[in-house]
Amino acid sequence: MCRNIHPLHNFEPAATSDEVYAAALQYVRKVSGATKPSKANQAAFERAVAEVAHITQHLLDELVTAAPPKDREVEAAKARARAARRYATV
């Protein structure tokens, strides 16, 4: 899975439309193999991002869980710690 796409479910506060759009954009970029589509593919690319964002928002709205919501700051700190270990110089 693309490292730039982060889990969006079960956070307090809930994922914003900007976060959902960013995840959709990363997904479409990964699948298409293009970070910036050609003019010929621009409309299809933008349509795909919009549709993926739309369905992702529906998915997030319908998911249920009994787990307590995660704290964004705590999760960000965990990610920074993992990155520090991963990229630490020996």
matplotlib code that plots the C-alpha trace (Angstrom):
import matplotlib.pyplot as plt

x = [0.0, 1.2, 2.8, 1.3, -2.3, -3.1, -6.0, -8.9, -11.4, -12.1, -10.3, -11.5, -12.2, -13.4, -11.5, -12.0, -13.0, -9.5, -8.0, -10.3, -9.5, -5.7, -6.1, -8.1, -5.5, -2.7, -4.6, -5.4, -1.8, -0.5, -2.9, -2.4, 1.3, 1.2, 1.6, 0.5, -1.6, -1.2, -3.8, -5.4, -5.9, -6.6, -10.4, -10.4, -7.9, -9.9, -13.1, -11.5, -10.2, -13.6, -15.3, -12.8, -13.1, -16.9, -17.1, -14.4, -16.5, -19.5, -17.4, -16.1, -19.7, -20.9, -18.1, -18.8, -16.5, -16.6, -13.0, -12.5, -11.5, -7.8, -6.1, -4.4, -1.5, -0.8, -0.8, 1.4, 3.9, 3.9, 4.6, 7.4, 9.0, 8.7, 10.3, 13.1, 13.9, 13.5, 15.8, 18.2, 21.9, 24.0]
y = [0.0, 3.5, 5.0, 8.4, 7.0, 7.0, 5.4, 7.8, 5.7, 6.1, 9.4, 12.2, 14.6, 12.8, 12.9, 16.1, 16.3, 17.6, 14.4, 12.2, 14.1, 13.8, 10.0, 9.7, 11.7, 9.5, 6.4, 7.5, 8.6, 5.2, 3.3, 5.5, 5.7, 9.5, 12.2, 14.8, 13.4, 14.7, 17.1, 14.2, 12.3, 15.3, 15.0, 11.2, 11.7, 14.4, 12.4, 9.3, 11.4, 12.8, 9.4, 7.7, 10.6, 10.4, 6.6, 6.8, 9.4, 7.0, 4.2, 6.3, 7.4, 3.8, 2.1, 1.2, 0.2, -0.5, 0.8, 4.2, 6.9, 7.4, 10.7, 12.3, 13.7, 10.3, 8.5, 11.2, 10.8, 7.0, 7.5, 9.9, 7.4, 4.6, 6.9, 7.8, 4.1, 3.3, 6.1, 6.2, 6.2, 3.4]
z = [0.0, -0.7, 2.4, 1.7, 2.2, 5.9, 7.7, 8.0, 10.0, 13.7, 14.5, 16.6, 15.0, 11.9, 8.7, 6.8, 3.1, 2.4, 3.9, 2.0, -1.2, -0.6, 0.0, -3.2, -5.2, -3.9, -4.8, -8.3, -8.8, -7.7, -9.9, -12.9, -12.5, -13.1, -10.6, -13.2, -16.0, -19.6, -20.9, -22.8, -19.5, -17.2, -17.3, -16.6, -13.8, -12.1, -12.5, -11.0, -8.0, -7.4, -7.6, -5.3, -2.8, -2.9, -2.4, 0.3, 2.2, 2.0, 3.3, 6.3, 7.1, 7.2, 9.1, 12.7, 15.5, 19.2, 19.6, 21.1, 18.6, 18.0, 18.8, 15.8, 17.9, 19.5, 16.1, 14.6, 17.4, 16.8, 13.1, 13.8, 16.2, 13.6, 11.0, 13.4, 13.9, 10.2, 9.0, 11.9, 10.9, 12.2]

ax = plt.figure().add_subplot(projection="3d")
ax.plot(x, y, z, "-o")
ax.set_aspect("equal")
plt.show()
